[in-house]
Amino acid sequence: MADHTFFQNRECACFPCHAGADESSFNCLFCYCPLYALGDRCGGSFTYTEQGIKDCSDCLRPHKKENYEAILKQMPQVLELAKKP
């Protein structure tokens, strides 16, 4: 895996931002998950709030370096959504 696929900002006041995360493999590159827009198809763990907002605060999928390549494979779906009006 190339170096650009993994980044940690240990200076961040929230690092790691998920309780119980393994700090040695926590990937800050996905502070905002690029798969958020896929809704139920993202493959991570999430809930919806009463207001219908997707809450991914317990999901560690994008933050683990071993998941990076799988997430990149889903990016064409995200790009397709971006093309829709």
VENWONOR-V266989 format. One record per helix or strand of 2 or more residues. SS is the DSSP state (H for helix, E for strand). FROM is the first residue (numbers start at 1). TO is the last residue. If there is no record, write none. Layout:
# VENWONOR-V266989
ss: <SS,SS>
from: <FROM,FROM>
to: <TO,TO>
This chain:
# VENWONOR-V266989
ss: <H,H,H,H,E,E,H,H>
from: <3,23,28,36,47,54,61,65>
to: <5,25,30,41,48,55,63,83>
